[in-house]
Each structure stands twice: as structure tokens, then as C-alpha cells.
Amino acid sequence: MARLEIQLVPDSCWCSNLRSILSKKEWDIVRHDAYARAGGKCGICSRSVSRLEAHEKWEYDEDTHTQRLVDVVALCHSCHSVVHIGRTSLVGDIDKAEKWYMKVNECSYADYRKDLARATEEHIRRNQIDEWNLDISYLVDLISDAIASGRLDATKYVNKGDK
């Protein structure tokens, strides 16, 4: 089981998500591949759930100011709420998310607070960078691999009007 970690996205990157820059058809390809790889289970807690959510995993190179997509994974709503604890606190579900973090990581409230402090320090530091370069080159490999392995039927996404 993967460790459940808090990820606070730099403020200037809040609109740099795949759903906002890809067409619906392209986003569907990416998220459905994540769901297929997950096999109906959350990528963090391994619970089988009826509805998974696609989560974009990013790395940040503070020297080059680059936000790089490294994966898109399928998460249950509870784990996704913890990963995006900043958003979760805005919608008022913080207590539930804190309890879920401690349950999945088998840790104390103090451990949760340490991880939140680490994420907050990272967030403050990364917010000193006004603009991030966006690297989504991962998508080229993801889509190529999905087609090659048969996880993705590219013919489903071909515009029938194009000849």
C-alpha cells in the first residue's frame, strides 16, 4: 500500500490541471487508462470502490521552475480528499480527511500535523515562484503505452468525420 501524502499545489498552478488543458475526449483517454491500470482499486489504500477519481501526480523542479506530470493514478474519494487537503478544508470536510489520513497511514494526529507542516513549507517555498513551466510530456508515453498494451482502443477516440 502506498503512503497517503498531502500535496499542496502552488497557487499559480491551480489552473494547470489536465482537465483544463485537454479536450474532454483527451482527458477521458488519460483518466480511463488510470482506472484500467487500477483494476477497480484505489492506488493508495487499495480499497475496491465503485467510483474512482483520476489524480495527477506532479513533480516540481524549483531550479528550472518546472511543474512536470509524472503519472495519473486512480484514487478513492477519501484518499483524493486527503491528497488535496487544501481544497478539502475549503469545502468543509477536513475532520473526515484527517481521520482517513491517520487510518490509512496507521499514525497519530501528531504525525498528520508533521506531514501537513512539511506540505505547507513546500507550498510556501513554491509560491515564491511566480510562474511554472508546464511539462506534460508524460502523456505521449502514457498514450503510446496504453495503445501498445491494448489497454486503450485508439479507434474509440477517432473522429469519424475525419478521413
OpenMM code with the backbone's topology and positions (N, CA, C; nanometers):
from openmm import Vec3, app, unit

residues = "MET ALA ARG LEU GLU ILE GLN LEU VAL PRO ASP SER CYS TRP CYS SER ASN LEU ARG SER ILE LEU SER LYS LYS GLU TRP ASP ILE VAL ARG HIS ASP ALA TYR ALA ARG ALA GLY GLY LYS CYS GLY ILE CYS SER ARG SER VAL SER ARG LEU GLU ALA HIS GLU LYS TRP GLU TYR ASP GLU ASP THR HIS THR GLN ARG LEU VAL ASP VAL VAL ALA LEU CYS HIS SER CYS HIS SER VAL VAL HIS ILE GLY ARG THR SER LEU VAL GLY ASP ILE ASP LYS ALA GLU LYS TRP TYR MET LYS VAL ASN GLU CYS SER TYR ALA ASP TYR ARG LYS ASP LEU ALA ARG ALA THR GLU GLU HIS ILE ARG ARG ASN GLN ILE ASP GLU TRP ASN LEU ASP ILE SER TYR LEU VAL ASP LEU ILE SER ASP ALA ILE ALA SER GLY ARG LEU ASP ALA THR LYS TYR VAL ASN LYS GLY ASP LYS".split()
positions = [
    Vec3(0.0845, -0.1182, 0.0000),
    Vec3(0.0000, 0.0000, 0.0000),
    Vec3(0.0890, 0.1244, 0.0000),
    Vec3(0.0587, 0.2170, -0.0859),
    Vec3(0.1334, 0.3429, -0.0954),
    Vec3(0.0989, 0.4324, 0.0232),
    Vec3(0.1929, 0.5137, 0.0626),
    Vec3(0.1695, 0.6087, 0.1720),
    Vec3(0.0816, 0.7231, 0.1224),
    Vec3(-0.0138, 0.7606, 0.2061),
    Vec3(-0.1033, 0.8713, 0.1754),
    Vec3(-0.0349, 1.0006, 0.2171),
    Vec3(-0.0078, 1.0884, 0.1193),
    Vec3(0.0633, 1.2138, 0.1453),
    Vec3(-0.0204, 1.3334, 0.1027),
    Vec3(0.0006, 1.4409, 0.1750),
    Vec3(-0.0640, 1.5678, 0.1433),
    Vec3(0.0174, 1.6364, 0.0343),
    Vec3(-0.0515, 1.6848, -0.0694),
    Vec3(0.0147, 1.7544, -0.1794),
    Vec3(-0.0544, 1.8882, -0.2006),
    Vec3(0.0146, 1.9947, -0.1650),
    Vec3(-0.0409, 2.1288, -0.1847),
    Vec3(0.0181, 2.1878, -0.3123),
    Vec3(-0.0669, 2.2116, -0.4078),
    Vec3(-0.0266, 2.2639, -0.5380),
    Vec3(0.0021, 2.4134, -0.5251),
    Vec3(0.1118, 2.4620, -0.5832),
    Vec3(0.1385, 2.6070, -0.5795),
    Vec3(0.0183, 2.6841, -0.6345),
    Vec3(-0.0087, 2.7979, -0.5732),
    Vec3(-0.1264, 2.8768, -0.6121),
    Vec3(-0.1308, 2.9068, -0.7613),
    Vec3(-0.0159, 2.9377, -0.8205),
    Vec3(-0.0140, 2.9746, -0.9627),
    Vec3(-0.0384, 2.8544, -1.0544),
    Vec3(-0.0410, 2.7328, -0.9993),
    Vec3(-0.0630, 2.6118, -1.0799),
    Vec3(-0.2045, 2.5570, -1.0657),
    Vec3(-0.2895, 2.6238, -0.9899),
    Vec3(-0.4234, 2.5715, -0.9663),
    Vec3(-0.5009, 2.5473, -1.0950),
    Vec3(-0.4757, 2.6220, -1.1983),
    Vec3(-0.5483, 2.6030, -1.3250),
    Vec3(-0.4691, 2.5186, -1.4242),
    Vec3(-0.3531, 2.4696, -1.3815),
    Vec3(-0.2693, 2.3887, -1.4707),
    Vec3(-0.2977, 2.2395, -1.4514),
    Vec3(-0.4247, 2.2035, -1.4571),
    Vec3(-0.4551, 2.0610, -1.4487),
    Vec3(-0.4934, 2.0097, -1.5859),
    Vec3(-0.4824, 1.8809, -1.6019),
    Vec3(-0.5065, 1.8230, -1.7343),
    Vec3(-0.6483, 1.8467, -1.7841),
    Vec3(-0.7442, 1.8383, -1.6941),
    Vec3(-0.8839, 1.8584, -1.7350),
    Vec3(-0.9052, 1.9951, -1.7965),
    Vec3(-0.8275, 2.0943, -1.7532),
    Vec3(-0.8471, 2.2297, -1.8061),
    Vec3(-0.7711, 2.2544, -1.9361),
    Vec3(-0.6698, 2.1720, -1.9645),
    Vec3(-0.5918, 2.1963, -2.0863),
    Vec3(-0.6152, 2.0929, -2.1958),
    Vec3(-0.6759, 1.9789, -2.1609),
    Vec3(-0.7069, 1.8779, -2.2617),
    Vec3(-0.8532, 1.8885, -2.3018),
    Vec3(-0.8838, 1.8377, -2.4193),
    Vec3(-1.0249, 1.8283, -2.4580),
    Vec3(-1.0888, 1.7182, -2.3723),
    Vec3(-1.2198, 1.7143, -2.3681),
    Vec3(-1.2888, 1.6108, -2.2907),
    Vec3(-1.2477, 1.4729, -2.3403),
    Vec3(-1.2379, 1.4560, -2.4700),
    Vec3(-1.2006, 1.3271, -2.5279),
    Vec3(-1.0590, 1.2872, -2.4836),
    Vec3(-0.9667, 1.3818, -2.4859),
    Vec3(-0.8283, 1.3533, -2.4437),
    Vec3(-0.8222, 1.3212, -2.2944),
    Vec3(-0.8934, 1.3988, -2.2124),
    Vec3(-0.8963, 1.3732, -2.0690),
    Vec3(-0.9557, 1.2356, -2.0403),
    Vec3(-1.0597, 1.1976, -2.1143),
    Vec3(-1.1206, 1.0657, -2.0957),
    Vec3(-1.0200, 0.9542, -2.1244),
    Vec3(-0.9375, 0.9702, -2.2268),
    Vec3(-0.8342, 0.8707, -2.2573),
    Vec3(-0.7402, 0.8548, -2.1378),
    Vec3(-0.6953, 0.9658, -2.0858),
    Vec3(-0.5984, 0.9646, -1.9750),
    Vec3(-0.6602, 0.9040, -1.8493),
    Vec3(-0.7772, 0.9493, -1.8115),
    Vec3(-0.8351, 0.9011, -1.6858),
    Vec3(-0.8812, 0.7562, -1.6962),
    Vec3(-0.9336, 0.7159, -1.8108),
    Vec3(-0.9770, 0.5768, -1.8266),
    Vec3(-0.8573, 0.4815, -1.8249),
    Vec3(-0.7429, 0.5271, -1.8734),
    Vec3(-0.6227, 0.4450, -1.8627),
    Vec3(-0.5841, 0.4268, -1.7159),
    Vec3(-0.5923, 0.5331, -1.6372),
    Vec3(-0.5614, 0.5228, -1.4936),
    Vec3(-0.6566, 0.4251, -1.4257),
    Vec3(-0.7844, 0.4323, -1.4580),
    Vec3(-0.8824, 0.3407, -1.3989),
    Vec3(-0.8519, 0.1965, -1.4383),
    Vec3(-0.8163, 0.1745, -1.5649),
    Vec3(-0.7858, 0.0387, -1.6114),
    Vec3(-0.6635, -0.0179, -1.5390),
    Vec3(-0.5607, 0.0651, -1.5220),
    Vec3(-0.4411, 0.0186, -1.4509),
    Vec3(-0.4703, -0.0120, -1.3051),
    Vec3(-0.5679, 0.0573, -1.2465),
    Vec3(-0.6002, 0.0392, -1.1053),
    Vec3(-0.6827, -0.0867, -1.0792),
    Vec3(-0.7508, -0.1356, -1.1801),
    Vec3(-0.8304, -0.2566, -1.1619),
    Vec3(-0.9403, -0.2433, -1.0571),
    Vec3(-0.9999, -0.1237, -1.0484),
    Vec3(-1.1097, -0.1030, -0.9551),
    Vec3(-1.0683, -0.0742, -0.8119),
    Vec3(-0.9383, -0.0605, -0.7891),
    Vec3(-0.8886, -0.0360, -0.6533),
    Vec3(-0.8166, 0.0978, -0.6450),
    Vec3(-0.8277, 0.1610, -0.5289),
    Vec3(-0.7584, 0.2872, -0.5039),
    Vec3(-0.6078, 0.2637, -0.5068),
    Vec3(-0.5363, 0.3545, -0.5716),
    Vec3(-0.3915, 0.3445, -0.5834),
    Vec3(-0.3169, 0.3712, -0.4542),
    Vec3(-0.3860, 0.4129, -0.3494),
    Vec3(-0.3202, 0.4369, -0.2203),
    Vec3(-0.3660, 0.3351, -0.1159),
    Vec3(-0.4943, 0.3304, -0.0880),
    Vec3(-0.5430, 0.2432, 0.0204),
    Vec3(-0.5811, 0.1037, -0.0277),
    Vec3(-0.5868, 0.0833, -0.1577),
    Vec3(-0.6179, -0.0465, -0.2205),
    Vec3(-0.7621, -0.0933, -0.2007),
    Vec3(-0.8490, -0.0042, -0.1528),
    Vec3(-0.9901, -0.0429, -0.1395),
    Vec3(-1.0531, -0.0580, -0.2766),
    Vec3(-1.1407, -0.1574, -0.2897),
    Vec3(-1.2235, -0.1692, -0.4091),
    Vec3(-1.3418, -0.0752, -0.3908),
    Vec3(-1.3591, 0.0140, -0.4860),
    Vec3(-1.4690, 0.1100, -0.4782),
    Vec3(-1.5396, 0.1163, -0.6124),
    Vec3(-1.6641, 0.1602, -0.6095),
    Vec3(-1.7413, 0.1669, -0.7341),
    Vec3(-1.7030, 0.2875, -0.8187),
    Vec3(-1.6506, 0.3921, -0.7541),
    Vec3(-1.6141, 0.5137, -0.8289),
    Vec3(-1.4738, 0.5582, -0.7902),
    Vec3(-1.3878, 0.5649, -0.8898),
    Vec3(-1.2519, 0.6144, -0.8697),
    Vec3(-1.2408, 0.7542, -0.9281),
    Vec3(-1.1435, 0.8298, -0.8788),
    Vec3(-1.1168, 0.9643, -0.9286),
    Vec3(-0.9740, 0.9681, -0.9816),
    Vec3(-0.9545, 1.0355, -1.0934),
    Vec3(-0.8209, 1.0470, -1.1520),
    Vec3(-0.7433, 1.1582, -1.0814),
    Vec3(-0.6240, 1.1244, -1.0375),
    Vec3(-0.5378, 1.2214, -0.9686),
    Vec3(-0.4077, 1.2379, -1.0466),
    Vec3(-0.3732, 1.3614, -1.0745),
    Vec3(-0.2490, 1.3932, -1.1455),
    Vec3(-0.1353, 1.4058, -1.0448),
    Vec3(-0.0299, 1.3298, -1.0661),
    Vec3(0.0878, 1.3386, -0.9794),
    Vec3(0.1911, 1.4263, -1.0494),
    Vec3(0.2333, 1.5312, -0.9798),
    Vec3(0.3268, 1.6285, -1.0347),
    Vec3(0.4544, 1.6315, -0.9519),
    Vec3(0.5648, 1.6584, -1.0184),
    Vec3(0.6903, 1.6898, -0.9507),
    Vec3(0.7236, 1.8342, -0.9845),
    Vec3(0.7895, 1.9006, -0.8914),
    Vec3(0.8231, 2.0417, -0.9100),
    Vec3(0.9738, 2.0590, -0.9007),
    Vec3(1.0331, 2.1116, -1.0070),
    Vec3(1.1759, 2.1441, -1.0078),
    Vec3(1.1863, 2.2942, -0.9825),
    Vec3(1.2282, 2.3264, -0.8621),
    Vec3(1.2306, 2.4674, -0.8238),
    Vec3(1.3444, 2.5437, -0.8910),
    Vec3(1.4479, 2.4731, -0.9371),
    Vec3(1.5582, 2.5393, -1.0068),
    Vec3(1.5177, 2.5849, -1.1467),
    Vec3(1.4434, 2.4980, -1.2177),
    Vec3(1.4025, 2.5317, -1.3544),
    Vec3(1.2595, 2.5852, -1.3600),
    Vec3(1.1925, 2.5898, -1.2437),
    Vec3(1.0535, 2.6371, -1.2336),
    Vec3(0.9611, 2.5511, -1.3202),
    Vec3(0.9825, 2.4191, -1.3141),
    Vec3(0.9055, 2.3285, -1.3983),
    Vec3(0.8134, 2.2405, -1.3159),
    Vec3(0.6871, 2.2409, -1.3538),
    Vec3(0.5860, 2.1516, -1.2986),
    Vec3(0.5733, 2.0377, -1.3997),
    Vec3(0.6163, 1.9153, -1.3597),
    Vec3(0.6213, 1.8030, -1.4532),
    Vec3(0.5237, 1.6933, -1.4125),
    Vec3(0.4386, 1.6559, -1.5045),
    Vec3(0.3456, 1.5452, -1.4815),
    Vec3(0.4232, 1.4148, -1.4813),
    Vec3(0.4064, 1.3341, -1.3751),
    Vec3(0.4784, 1.2071, -1.3668),
    Vec3(0.3849, 1.0871, -1.3704),
    Vec3(0.2555, 1.1074, -1.3458),
    Vec3(0.1614, 0.9957, -1.3516),
    Vec3(0.0202, 1.0494, -1.3340),
    Vec3(-0.0749, 0.9687, -1.3730),
    Vec3(-0.2152, 0.9917, -1.3416),
    Vec3(-0.2622, 0.8609, -1.2794),
    Vec3(-0.3096, 0.8682, -1.1559),
    Vec3(-0.3473, 0.7483, -1.0824),
    Vec3(-0.4934, 0.7556, -1.0412),
    Vec3(-0.5510, 0.6396, -1.0154),
    Vec3(-0.6895, 0.6311, -0.9718),
    Vec3(-0.6934, 0.6229, -0.8191),
    Vec3(-0.7707, 0.7128, -0.7584),
    Vec3(-0.7837, 0.7166, -0.6125),
    Vec3(-0.9308, 0.7121, -0.5730),
    Vec3(-0.9561, 0.6582, -0.4538),
    Vec3(-1.0908, 0.6678, -0.3986),
    Vec3(-1.1121, 0.8129, -0.3532),
    Vec3(-1.2358, 0.8497, -0.3319),
    Vec3(-1.2663, 0.9871, -0.2936),
    Vec3(-1.1995, 1.0240, -0.1611),
    Vec3(-1.1954, 0.9319, -0.0667),
    Vec3(-1.1370, 0.9614, 0.0649),
    Vec3(-0.9887, 0.9934, 0.0535),
    Vec3(-0.9140, 0.9123, -0.0202),
    Vec3(-0.7704, 0.9394, -0.0370),
    Vec3(-0.7475, 1.0671, -0.1170),
    Vec3(-0.8284, 1.0882, -0.2204),
    Vec3(-0.8132, 1.2083, -0.3032),
    Vec3(-0.8395, 1.3339, -0.2195),
    Vec3(-0.9339, 1.3246, -0.1261),
    Vec3(-0.9635, 1.4379, -0.0384),
    Vec3(-0.8451, 1.4723, 0.0513),
    Vec3(-0.7718, 1.3710, 0.0954),
    Vec3(-0.6533, 1.3957, 0.1787),
    Vec3(-0.5415, 1.4553, 0.0947),
    Vec3(-0.5170, 1.3988, -0.0212),
    Vec3(-0.4095, 1.4490, -0.1076),
    Vec3(-0.4290, 1.5985, -0.1332),
    Vec3(-0.5524, 1.6381, -0.1576),
    Vec3(-0.5846, 1.7791, -0.1824),
    Vec3(-0.6499, 1.8407, -0.0584),
    Vec3(-0.5825, 1.8304, 0.0544),
    Vec3(-0.6385, 1.8748, 0.1828),
    Vec3(-0.6721, 2.0245, 0.1832),
    Vec3(-0.5984, 2.1031, 0.1063),
    Vec3(-0.6288, 2.2464, 0.0982),
    Vec3(-0.7681, 2.2693, 0.0436),
    Vec3(-0.7998, 2.2033, -0.0669),
    Vec3(-0.9338, 2.2141, -0.1256),
    Vec3(-1.0370, 2.1537, -0.0315),
    Vec3(-1.0030, 2.0410, 0.0288),
    Vec3(-1.0950, 1.9727, 0.1194),
    Vec3(-1.1320, 2.0623, 0.2369),
    Vec3(-1.0356, 2.1360, 0.2893),
    Vec3(-1.0654, 2.2252, 0.4020),
    Vec3(-1.1584, 2.3383, 0.3590),
    Vec3(-1.1457, 2.3809, 0.2331),
    Vec3(-1.2337, 2.4875, 0.1827),
    Vec3(-1.3787, 2.4423, 0.1715),
    Vec3(-1.4000, 2.3137, 0.1429),
    Vec3(-1.5365, 2.2630, 0.1291),
    Vec3(-1.5904, 2.2055, 0.2598),
    Vec3(-1.5089, 2.2083, 0.3662),
    Vec3(-1.5568, 2.1730, 0.4988),
    Vec3(-1.5497, 2.0269, 0.5390),
    Vec3(-1.4685, 1.9462, 0.4717),
    Vec3(-1.4587, 1.8042, 0.5049),
    Vec3(-1.3269, 1.7687, 0.5736),
    Vec3(-1.2651, 1.8631, 0.6408),
    Vec3(-1.1319, 1.8440, 0.6963),
    Vec3(-1.1273, 1.7343, 0.8031),
    Vec3(-1.2256, 1.7278, 0.8927),
    Vec3(-1.2235, 1.6277, 1.0008),
    Vec3(-1.2221, 1.4854, 0.9452),
    Vec3(-1.3062, 1.4619, 0.8461),
    Vec3(-1.3138, 1.3293, 0.7849),
    Vec3(-1.1806, 1.2951, 0.7164),
    Vec3(-1.1220, 1.3918, 0.6501),
    Vec3(-0.9947, 1.3692, 0.5796),
    Vec3(-0.8813, 1.3419, 0.6784),
    Vec3(-0.8775, 1.4157, 0.7875),
    Vec3(-0.7737, 1.3929, 0.8888),
    Vec3(-0.7832, 1.2513, 0.9446),
    Vec3(-0.9038, 1.2072, 0.9761),
    Vec3(-0.9238, 1.0709, 1.0292),
    Vec3(-0.8827, 0.9657, 0.9268),
    Vec3(-0.9158, 0.9904, 0.8001),
    Vec3(-0.8802, 0.8950, 0.6949),
    Vec3(-0.7280, 0.8872, 0.6800),
    Vec3(-0.6598, 1.0014, 0.6832),
    Vec3(-0.5130, 1.0050, 0.6756),
    Vec3(-0.4525, 0.9175, 0.7850),
    Vec3(-0.5002, 0.9347, 0.9085),
    Vec3(-0.4449, 0.8599, 1.0222),
    Vec3(-0.4760, 0.7105, 1.0108),
    Vec3(-0.5931, 0.6768, 0.9608),
    Vec3(-0.6299, 0.5358, 0.9450),
    Vec3(-0.5421, 0.4684, 0.8389),
    Vec3(-0.5324, 0.5303, 0.7221),
    Vec3(-0.4566, 0.4696, 0.6122),
    Vec3(-0.3080, 0.4599, 0.6456),
    Vec3(-0.2530, 0.5627, 0.7075),
    Vec3(-0.1100, 0.5639, 0.7407),
    Vec3(-0.0798, 0.5017, 0.8767),
    Vec3(-0.1854, 0.4581, 0.9471),
    Vec3(-0.1687, 0.3977, 1.0800),
    Vec3(-0.0779, 0.4842, 1.1669),
    Vec3(-0.1206, 0.6099, 1.1836),
    Vec3(-0.0372, 0.7061, 1.2557),
    Vec3(-0.1222, 0.7929, 1.3476),
    Vec3(-0.0546, 0.8758, 1.4219),
    Vec3(-0.1196, 0.9651, 1.5181),
    Vec3(-0.1558, 1.0990, 1.4533),
    Vec3(-0.2321, 1.1776, 1.5284),
    Vec3(-0.2647, 1.3124, 1.4848),
    Vec3(-0.1371, 1.3960, 1.4740),
    Vec3(-0.0412, 1.3732, 1.5637),
    Vec3(0.0867, 1.4461, 1.5584),
    Vec3(0.1600, 1.4158, 1.4278),
    Vec3(0.1553, 1.2899, 1.3834),
    Vec3(0.2186, 1.2534, 1.2557),
    Vec3(0.1494, 1.3241, 1.1394),
    Vec3(0.0171, 1.3293, 1.1451),
    Vec3(-0.0589, 1.4013, 1.0424),
    Vec3(-0.0155, 1.5479, 1.0377),
    Vec3(-0.0067, 1.6111, 1.1551),
    Vec3(0.0319, 1.7522, 1.1620),
    Vec3(0.1732, 1.7747, 1.1081),
    Vec3(0.2650, 1.6805, 1.1300),
    Vec3(0.4017, 1.6913, 1.0765),
    Vec3(0.3992, 1.6900, 0.9245),
    Vec3(0.3180, 1.5988, 0.8667),
    Vec3(0.3106, 1.5924, 0.7208),
    Vec3(0.2448, 1.7185, 0.6656),
    Vec3(0.1439, 1.7683, 0.7340),
    Vec3(0.0790, 1.8924, 0.6912),
    Vec3(0.1782, 2.0087, 0.6975),
    Vec3(0.2597, 2.0136, 0.8022),
    Vec3(0.3614, 2.1195, 0.8144),
    Vec3(0.4640, 2.1089, 0.7022),
    Vec3(0.5058, 1.9855, 0.6688),
    Vec3(0.6004, 1.9649, 0.5583),
    Vec3(0.5400, 2.0152, 0.4282),
    Vec3(0.4151, 1.9779, 0.4018),
    Vec3(0.3481, 2.0194, 0.2780),
    Vec3(0.3292, 2.1708, 0.2742),
    Vec3(0.2996, 2.2298, 0.3878),
    Vec3(0.2798, 2.3751, 0.3948),
    Vec3(0.4112, 2.4489, 0.3679),
    Vec3(0.5212, 2.4001, 0.4242),
    Vec3(0.6531, 2.4604, 0.3981),
    Vec3(0.6867, 2.4546, 0.2494),
    Vec3(0.6619, 2.3376, 0.1884),
    Vec3(0.6843, 2.3218, 0.0441),
    Vec3(0.5986, 2.4208, -0.0338),
    Vec3(0.4742, 2.4307, 0.0049),
    Vec3(0.3781, 2.5186, -0.0627),
    Vec3(0.4235, 2.6649, -0.0554),
    Vec3(0.4643, 2.7081, 0.0617),
    Vec3(0.5110, 2.8467, 0.0789),
    Vec3(0.6343, 2.8720, -0.0077),
    Vec3(0.7275, 2.7783, -0.0066),
    Vec3(0.8503, 2.7930, -0.0861),
    Vec3(0.8174, 2.7971, -0.2357),
    Vec3(0.7315, 2.7076, -0.2798),
    Vec3(0.6972, 2.7023, -0.4225),
    Vec3(0.6146, 2.8218, -0.4660),
    Vec3(0.5438, 2.8828, -0.3745),
    Vec3(0.4659, 3.0023, -0.4082),
    Vec3(0.5542, 3.1242, -0.4313),
    Vec3(0.6816, 3.1145, -0.3984),
    Vec3(0.7756, 3.2237, -0.4270),
    Vec3(0.8049, 3.2318, -0.5766),
    Vec3(0.7743, 3.1247, -0.6487),
    Vec3(0.7949, 3.1212, -0.7943),
    Vec3(0.6662, 3.1699, -0.8602),
    Vec3(0.6782, 3.2786, -0.9358),
    Vec3(0.5593, 3.3410, -0.9957),
    Vec3(0.4945, 3.2567, -1.1040),
    Vec3(0.5771, 3.1915, -1.1851),
    Vec3(0.5229, 3.1167, -1.2976),
    Vec3(0.6002, 2.9876, -1.3155),
    Vec3(0.5271, 2.8790, -1.3342),
    Vec3(0.5865, 2.7476, -1.3544),
    Vec3(0.5748, 2.7087, -1.5010),
    Vec3(0.6800, 2.6441, -1.5536),
    Vec3(0.6758, 2.5856, -1.6872),
    Vec3(0.6043, 2.4514, -1.6756),
    Vec3(0.5177, 2.4233, -1.7665),
    Vec3(0.4377, 2.3012, -1.7614),
    Vec3(0.4972, 2.1955, -1.8543),
    Vec3(0.5294, 2.0791, -1.7983),
    Vec3(0.5838, 1.9673, -1.8761),
    Vec3(0.4864, 1.8504, -1.8664),
    Vec3(0.4150, 1.8251, -1.9753),
    Vec3(0.3207, 1.7129, -1.9780),
    Vec3(0.3650, 1.6076, -2.0795),
    Vec3(0.4950, 1.5988, -2.1019),
    Vec3(0.5475, 1.5010, -2.1976),
    Vec3(0.5160, 1.3574, -2.1563),
    Vec3(0.4877, 1.3345, -2.0302),
    Vec3(0.4468, 1.2025, -1.9810),
    Vec3(0.3283, 1.1481, -2.0616),
    Vec3(0.2403, 1.2373, -2.1069),
    Vec3(0.1207, 1.1935, -2.1785),
    Vec3(0.1526, 1.1210, -2.3083),
    Vec3(0.2592, 1.1608, -2.3751),
    Vec3(0.2975, 1.0945, -2.5005),
    Vec3(0.3251, 0.9471, -2.4735),
    Vec3(0.4061, 0.9204, -2.3710),
    Vec3(0.4380, 0.7816, -2.3369),
    Vec3(0.3160, 0.7074, -2.2846),
    Vec3(0.2365, 0.7724, -2.2020),
    Vec3(0.1182, 0.7076, -2.1466),
    Vec3(0.0237, 0.6610, -2.2562),
    Vec3(-0.0045, 0.7484, -2.3499),
    Vec3(-0.0993, 0.7134, -2.4562),
    Vec3(-0.0392, 0.6080, -2.5488),
    Vec3(0.0876, 0.6206, -2.5833),
    Vec3(0.1538, 0.5204, -2.6676),
    Vec3(0.1546, 0.3838, -2.6011),
    Vec3(0.1901, 0.3798, -2.4718),
    Vec3(0.1929, 0.2532, -2.3975),
    Vec3(0.0542, 0.1918, -2.3852),
    Vec3(-0.0457, 0.2751, -2.3609),
    Vec3(-0.1823, 0.2253, -2.3453),
    Vec3(-0.2330, 0.1628, -2.4744),
    Vec3(-0.2003, 0.2219, -2.5871),
    Vec3(-0.2412, 0.1671, -2.7167),
    Vec3(-0.1653, 0.0375, -2.7438),
    Vec3(-0.0329, 0.0396, -2.7220),
    Vec3(0.0504, -0.0782, -2.7493),
    Vec3(0.0106, -0.1981, -2.6637),
    Vec3(-0.0272, -0.1747, -2.5388),
    Vec3(-0.0613, -0.2847, -2.4481),
    Vec3(-0.2060, -0.3312, -2.4637),
    Vec3(-0.2836, -0.2580, -2.5415),
    Vec3(-0.4228, -0.2945, -2.5603),
    Vec3(-0.5152, -0.2393, -2.4526),
    Vec3(-0.4609, -0.1626, -2.3555),
    Vec3(-0.5455, -0.1023, -2.2516),
    Vec3(-0.6327, 0.0080, -2.3099),
    Vec3(-0.5920, 0.0579, -2.4240),
    Vec3(-0.6639, 0.1682, -2.4860),
    Vec3(-0.6882, 0.1345, -2.6323),
    Vec3(-0.8132, 0.1393, -2.6710),
    Vec3(-0.8505, 0.1179, -2.8097),
    Vec3(-0.8599, 0.2541, -2.8762),
    Vec3(-0.7559, 0.2893, -2.9498),
    Vec3(-0.7486, 0.4220, -3.0104),
    Vec3(-0.8634, 0.4465, -3.1085),
    Vec3(-0.9198, 0.3418, -3.1653),
    Vec3(-1.0276, 0.3609, -3.2632),
    Vec3(-1.1518, 0.4217, -3.1979),
    Vec3(-1.1668, 0.4048, -3.0663),
    Vec3(-1.2817, 0.4649, -2.9967),
    Vec3(-1.2724, 0.6154, -2.9916),
    Vec3(-1.1514, 0.6697, -3.0124),
    Vec3(-1.1290, 0.8139, -2.9967),
    Vec3(-1.1019, 0.8830, -3.1293),
    Vec3(-1.1211, 0.8115, -3.2373),
    Vec3(-1.1009, 0.8701, -3.3691),
    Vec3(-1.2271, 0.9441, -3.4092),
    Vec3(-1.2107, 1.0654, -3.4580),
    Vec3(-1.3254, 1.1421, -3.5055),
    Vec3(-1.3722, 1.0812, -3.6366),
    Vec3(-1.4919, 1.0269, -3.6375),
    Vec3(-1.5464, 0.9576, -3.7559),
    Vec3(-1.5617, 1.0504, -3.8753),
    Vec3(-1.5638, 1.1812, -3.8499),
    Vec3(-1.5764, 1.2774, -3.9585),
    Vec3(-1.4453, 1.3014, -4.0302),
    Vec3(-1.3317, 1.2651, -3.9692),
    Vec3(-1.2005, 1.2821, -4.0318),
    Vec3(-1.1716, 1.1645, -4.1231),
    Vec3(-1.1219, 1.1910, -4.2391),
    Vec3(-1.0866, 1.0835, -4.3332),
    Vec3(-0.9375, 1.0819, -4.3537),
] * unit.nanometer
topology = app.Topology()
chain = topology.addChain("A")
for resn in residues:
    res = topology.addResidue(resn, chain)
    for name in ("N", "CA", "C"):
        topology.addAtom(name, app.Element.getBySymbol(name[0]), res)
